[in-house]
Amino acid sequence: MESFVSYLSVYQHIPFVRLQNLFAQVFSLLISQGTIGNILERCSKKSEGVYQIIKTQIAASKVVGSDETGAKVNGQKWWIWVWQNLKNTFIAASKNRGAETIEKIWGNKLAHTVLVTDRWAAQLNAFTKGYQMCLAHLQRNIIFLQETENHPFALQFRQLLTAIFDTRKTLVKNDKPCYEQDKEAKEIEQKLNDLLLITIHKEQYPNTLTFQTSMIKYRNFLTPCLYNLDIPPDNNASERAIRNIKVKQKISGQFKSGQDAFCIIRSVIDTLRKRNLEVLSYLNLIFKLQPV
């Protein structure tokens, strides 16, 4: 029953009241919403060992994607964070969206990792080996600037991003990364440098100038994906991982409590899915092997 409740609530996002009705009408089993919450808390404790293994494997990864999103917890604004790679997903809840959360969870354990992330300062100041900024995120930013302020920089920067994506596709197809001395790499790097030297007047193009200033600051975080094919040019995998929080809240509403239990169990579920393991069967196995 524990694994079934976790599967339905955390994986399928079924609200507590509908779970009550399901168990009453299908199984003739009367359970309260408090009981459902207690079951999830108990299952999260049974999942803690696997959760920590996931965290350890994330920390040992050479490339990690990260993202965060807001979530309501009993009327208050919280943040749900995710760190993930090809085989693991680690999700955690925090009242804080700043570097304090990253420091508390990871300390210096990501020191050998290249972090793939959006343009959020807390992420880009984490203690890591390096960074790859999400180019898909930048594409959306630059399209907006092109439509609103229409400085020539915006069009040229958008074209540069397209060139990076196209080059990356060719590199992946040939299974051969760029080297700094390669002609295509030199052309992209030079074009990027030239764009960052363009004069943009603050009064007429304030948002475009802000964007350019940000790109100057994070200039070295734009092209690592060309030199290491294990580094993706976007952070789409992290965005997919964090989207489940929005789906959960859209269907079930805010967390009254239990946000930590949700994050632990969802981390295990998403990791099982990435490994092509049957979710319900393995939840059942984990809960049986870890009595509380």
HELIX and SHEET records of a PDB file:
HELIX    1   1 GLU A    2  SER A    6  1                                   5    
HELIX    2   2 TYR A    7  TYR A   11  3                                   5    
HELIX    3   3 PHE A   16  PHE A   27  1                                  12    
HELIX    4   4 GLN A   33  LYS A   46  1                                  14    
HELIX    5   5 GLU A   48  ALA A   59  1                                  12    
HELIX    6   6 ALA A   99  TRP A  106  1                                   8    
HELIX    7   7 ALA A  121  LEU A  124  1                                   4    
HELIX    8   8 LEU A  135  THR A  148  1                                  14    
HELIX    9   9 PRO A  152  ASN A  174  1                                  23    
HELIX   10  10 LYS A  183  LEU A  196  1                                  14    
HELIX   11  11 PRO A  206  LYS A  217  1                                  12    
HELIX   12  12 ARG A  219  PHE A  221  5                                   3    
HELIX   13  13 PRO A  224  TYR A  227  1                                   4    
HELIX   14  14 ASN A  236  SER A  252  1                                  17    
HELIX   15  15 GLN A  259  LYS A  274  1                                  16    
HELIX   16  16 VAL A  279  LEU A  289  1                                  11    
SHEET    1   A 5 THR A  89  SER A  94  0                                        
SHEET    2   A 5 GLN A  76  GLN A  84 -1                                        
SHEET    3   A 5 VAL A  63  VAL A  73 -1                                        
SHEET    4   A 5 VAL A 114  THR A 117  1                                        
SHEET    5   A 5 GLY A 130  MET A 133  1                                        
END                                                                             
